[in-house]
Amino acid sequence: MSELIDASVTQLAKAIQAREISSVEIVQACLKRIEEVNPRLNAVVQLRAEEALDEARRADAALARGESHGALHGIPMTIKDSLDTAGVITTGGTLGRKNFVPEKDATVVTRLKNAGAILLGKTNTPELTLDFETNNVIYGRTSNPYDLTRSSGGSSGGAAAIIASGGSPFDIGSDYGGSIRQPAHFCGITGIKPTSGRVPRTGHIVPFANGATDAFQAIGPLARTVDDLTLLLGIIAGPDWQDPLIAPMPRANPDDVDLSGLRVAFYTDNGTATPTPEIMQAVRDVAQALTGQVASVAEARPARLEETWDLWTSLNVADGGFGVREILEQAGTEPSARHMRRAEFEATGRDFGRRLREMDLFRSQMLGFMANYDVMICPPNANVALKHDTFAENFAGFSYTATYNLTGWPGAVVRAGTSPEGLPIGVQIVANPWCEDVALKVAKFVEQTFGGWQKPLL
């Protein structure tokens, strides 16, 4: 096996079950790595080192008795600070929750613990997860492990940075407009936003029952390999009988997908923000690599993509900031001038209804487009990891992921190239609703062909 901090969840799980390594060894290796890199990254914001080591010892003792707690027995993890963790401070990046300690875990955390995973600590997120750059007034900003002058993205930026650096095998992120996929792209790892309705959001700082844009929000895994995404998604998916959006849909195995039967579309420019030449080339390279491996590859862009960024952003503020202010009030945070500015964008009932109608019509049109394809390949962003404090002038570049929060479709990101600056370049792989297996099958092909995650020189 490779060095412990570089190993995949799947490799570690097999090695633990075979008694080739212990949980204590893995937890110690991750804690040492966090100690080495976190002062420069600021990715892990709460650490439970002694508690994790105690749990690892108990996991090893259980295995010695012939007891296994599940597929993740003895595997360490970090969890994004927007998801509740019982007994561990969970701020959601907002000042009112600076010392908030939840009494119970979020549903996904419970499921991971029940599968044997051990919580190392919490990872940084922007306030309420509502930004593409990971920075908040409690913990400050998180940097990119490939270039500390750049951002790790957001809102799951702390998660992506520590995974890419080897401090944690996996994390769970949330994605309202790209918050899993953007950090995966910026940090050169892999992540998937599942279909809306696949994974419960119970215990997240932005709760379910979020009104007209409720379906935008999804919870999903981030890791260093695509196989790990498949394993983790199987553990966290399914109804918890609390989140009303979650459907008891069956999940197919990516191994059962016939790559040769897939119809692939790709586009390099969505008409809103033109990507760098290297990002566009990475998409073309993936399309070329798939040619001959799949049934067909066509350069084809759905109509009206250039309208989706305005539609997504306008729907987010159509309530005049009521939803955000309500969450802040519950957290005990005093709304800032930035929060209050949302009131300027409050829509009339007529205008709000028109936007909702446009969203439904766009969803219908996209289904018609995908009647001819099984998967789409496109950029995750117009840029590679951005310099700190440059997000405002590059905001439209994030439109590539937000489109698929509008549709609610699954989208995975995996590394497929490197920029001239030595930064990761990911590609986004989008499939039809409930077809995470298809997205993951193609993502694994890309990973195997182009190498996937590469260890940063940090």
N, C-alpha and C positions, 0 to 999 in steps of 0.2 A: 504494500500500500504506500501511496505517496505520504509526505509529511502530514501529520494529523490535521493541521490547520488548513490544509489545501484539499482535504478529502471531501467527497460528497456525502450527503446524508445517507444515501443508499449504501455506499462503501462502509461508512462507519457503523450503520445498523447491522450489516452482515458480519463485520469484524467483532462487534460486541457479542452477538449471538454465538459466534464460533469461539468465543473466549480468547481471541487473538490480542485484543486490547481491552482495557477497562474503561468504564465510564469516567472514573476519576482521572485517568490519563488524558482523556479528551477534554474534560472540563478544565483541568489544569493548563493544558496547551492553549485553550481559548482565552482563559483568564490572563495568561502570560502575554498573549498576542494583544489583547485589549490594553494591557498595561503599557505595551510598547508603542502602539499606534494612536491610542485615543487622545493623548495630550495634543497631538497635531490635528486630528480629525474632528474631535468633539462629536462623535457619533453616538456613543453610549452615555446616557445621562443619569441612569440609576443602575447600580451594580449590586448584586446580591451574591458576592463571591463565597462567603462561608456557608450560606444556606445552600447554594448550588453544589458545593463540595460535599456537604452532608447528604444531600439527596443522591448524589452520584455514588457515595459509599453504600447507601441503602440499596440502590439499584444493583450494584455489583454483588452485594450480599444476597439479594433476592435471586439473581441469576445463578449464583452458586448453589442455591437450594432448588434449582430447577424451575423457578418462577419467572415468567416474562410478562411485563406489563403492557406490551403492545409493540407495534411496528417501529416505534421511536424509543424503545427502552434504553434509557441512559444517554440519549442524545441531547446535547445542550442547544438552546435556542435563545434568541433575543426577540422582543416583541415591541413593535412601534408604540410610542407613548400615547397614542390616541385610543388604544384598546385597554380596557380595564384589566388590572391584574391585582387579585386579592392580596392585601398586605403590603403592596409595593406602590409607592407614590406614582400616580398617573395624572399628569397635568394637562394633556392635550395641548400643550404649548401656551396655555392661557393663564394669566397671573392669578386669577381667583382660585385656581386649583393647584397653586404652588406646593401645598402640603396635603393635597387630597389623597387619601388612601382608600381605595374601594374595598367593600366588604366581600365582593364576589368577582369572579373572573368573567370576562367577555366569553360568549359561547365558543368562539374558535379557540381561545386559550384553554378552556376546560377540555375541549376535545383533544388538543395536543398533549395536555398533561395526562389525560386518561390513556393516551397512546404511549406514555412513558417519557415524554420530553421533559427536560429540566430547564427552568427559566434562569438565564444568566443575568438579564437586566433589561432595561428599556432603552429604546433608540429615539433619537431626536426627530421632531416634526415641527413645522410652522404652526402658528396659532390656529387651532380648530382644523388643522390640515388644509386650510384654504389658501395655499400659495404653492407656487412651483419651486421656490427656493426655501431650503430648510434653515429657518432662523426664527428665534422668538426672544422675548424679553427675559425669560427665566434662564435659559441655558445658552443663548447665543446661537451662532451659526455653525453649520457642519461643512467641512471642506471635502474636496474630492481626492481620493487616494492616489490618483494618477497625476494630479497637479493641485497643490494646496492653495493656489491662487484662484481656483475655480470651484464652482458649486457641485455638490453631489445631486442636485435636483431636489424635487419635492413632489408630494409631501413626505414620501417614505425615504427621504434622503439619508437619515441616520442609519436606517436598515441597510440600504444599498451600500453605503460606504464601509460599514463594518463587515458585511458579507464579502465584499470584494477584497478586503484587506486580510481575511482569514480569521477574524475575531469571533465569528459566529457562522455556523453552517447554514442557518436559514432564519428567516423572520417572516412576519405576516404584515402586509401593508394594506392600505385602503386606497381606492382609486375613484375620484369624482370627476376628473377630467384628464387623467394621465398619471396619477400619483404613484402608481406601481411601475408603469411602463417608462415614464421619463427618467426616474432614478436608475432603472435597470440599464437604459441606454447610456446615460451619463457615466455610470460606474462599471459598465462592461460585464454585468451579470445577466441573469435571466429572471423573468417574472411574468405572471399572467394575471390579467383582469378577467375573471370568469364571466359568464353570462349573467346579466342582472337576474336575480332570483335563485342563484346557485348556492351562495354561502351566506349564512346569517350575519347580520350586522349588529346584533344585540350586544351592548356593552361598548359601543364605539362613541367617541365624543360627539360626532355628528350622528344623531340617532336615526333609526328608521322612522317612518311616518313624517317624512320631510316634504310633504306636499307634492306639487306637480313635478318636481325634479327628483323625487325619491329614488327612482330607478337609475339615476346617474351613478349612485354610490355602490361600489362593489368592494368586497374583501377578497384578497388573494395572496398567494405565497411568492416570496423572492428567495432565490438560491443561486448556487453557482452552476448547476446542471439542470437540464430539462427533465431528466428522469426524476429528480427530486421534486420538481413542480407536480408531476403526476402523482407521486406518492403522497405529498402533502395535501393536494387538492382532494384526494380520496378521503382523507381524514377529516377535513374541516367542512366539507360540503353536506348539504341536506337540511331539511327543516329542523328548527328547534322549537317550533310551535309557539314562538313569540314574534319573530319578524314576519309580518304579514305578506311580504313580497316573495318569500322563499317557497319554491314549488318542489314536490317530491319527484323530480325528473330523474330517470335512470342516467348513469354515466357510463360511457363506452371507454374501452381500453385503447390508448393510442397504438399499442402493438398490433391491434387487429385492423387498423386502417391500412388499406391497400394504396400505397403511394402512387402506384402506376395508374390508378383510376381517377386521380384528382385533376380537376380543371382549375388552373391558376390564372388569376389576373394580377397585374402589377401596375403601379404608377409611381412616378418620382416627384411630382409636383401637384399639390392640391389646389393651386390657384390662389392661395392666400399668402403663403410665404415660401419663396423658392429656397430649397435646401442648398447646402454647400455642394460643390461638385463631387466631393468624396462620398457624401451621404447618398447622393443620387446614383453614383457608380456602384456603391455597395448593394443597393436595391437591384440594379441591373445585373450585377454579378450573381446574386442569389437567383434571379430569374433565369439566367443563363445556366447555372448549375442544375436547376430543376428541369430544364429542357432535356427531354429524353428519359427523364426519370418519372415524369407524370404524364397524364393523358394529353394535356395541352397547356401552353403558356401564352398568354396574350397581354399586350400592353393595352390596358383599358381602364379609364378613370370614370367612376360614377358621376353623373351630372349633379350640379348644384353643390359640390363639395365646398366651393369657395364661399357659400352662404352659411355654412354650418358654424363657423367660428362666431359670427355675430349672433346667430341664433342661440348657441350654447351660453355665451357670455350674457346676453340680454335676459335669458330665462333665469340665470343665477341671481340677478338683481331685481327681477320684476316685482318681488314682494317688498321692495324698498328697504331691505335689510331686516325685516321682521324676524325671519328665522334665525339669523345670526345673533341679533340682539337677545332673542329668547334663550339661546344656548349660553350666551355670555351672562345673562341674568341668573340662570340656573347655576353657573359656575362661580358666580360672585365677582365677575370681572366688570369693571366700569367701562362702558363702550368708549372708544377713542374717537377722535375726529375722523379717522379713516373709516371706522365702522359706520359712523353717522352719515358719511357721504353716500352710502348706498341709498339713502332716502331720496336722493336726487333722481334716481333711475326707476322709481316706483311706477309701474305701468297702470293705466286705467284698466277697468274690467274688460273693455272692448279690445284693447291692445294685447292684454295678457291672453285672452281667448284666441286672438289671431295667431300669436306665437305658438300656442299649444297646437293649434290646427296645422301650422307649418311644420312643426315637429312630427306630427303623425303622418302628414303627407310625405315628408322626407323619409321616414321609416318605411312607408309603403313602397316608395320609389326604390329604396335600397334593396328591399326584398326582391323586387322585380329584377334589379341588376344581378343579384346573387342567384337568381334562378339559373343563370348560365355558368356559375362558378362555384367552387367549393371553398376557395381560399383567396385572400388578397394579400399581396406583399407591398408594403409602402414604408416610408420613413416614419420613425417615431417622433422626430422633431426636425426642424429646418437646420439646427445647429448641433454641434457636439457640446460637451459640458461648457457652460458659460462662465466667464469671469464673474466673481462676486460683484453684486450690485449693478449688473448690466441687464437685468431681466425686463425692465420696463420697455427698453427699446427693442427687445427681441421677443416680446410677448406673443405675437402672432405665430411664432414658430412652434408654439405648443398646440396649435390647432389640429395637428395630425392625430393626436390621441383623443381629443375631446369629441371628435366626430363619432367615435364608437362608444362613448358614454351616452350620446343621443340615441343611438340604435340599441344599446344594451348588449351588443355582441361581444363574444370573447376575443381577446387580443393578447398575444404573447410577444415579448421582445427578447431577442438573443443577439449576442455580439456576432458581427459578420465582417468587421474591418477595423482599420486603425487610421486616424487622421494624420496629416503631416506633423502635427504637434505631439503625436504619440498617444492621443486620446482614443478611447473606445468609440466605435460606431456600431450601433445596433440597427436591426431591421424589425419592423412590426409585422406580425402575421395574424391576420384577422380571419375568423371563420364564421359560419352561419350560427344562429342562436342554438345553444345547447351542444355545440360541436367543439368543445374544448379538446376532444381527442384528435380532431383534424389539425387544429392549430398546434398542438403539442407534437404531433407526428412530423409536421413540416419543420417546426422549431428544432427538433432533434436532428433532422437531416442537415439543417443549416449549421448547427453546432458541430456535427461530425465533419462536415465539409470545410468549414472555415475556422474551426478550433475553439470557438466559444470563449469562455472566461480565460483571461491571462493575468497572472499574478502581478500586482503593481510593485514597483521598486520603491517601497516605502520603508 
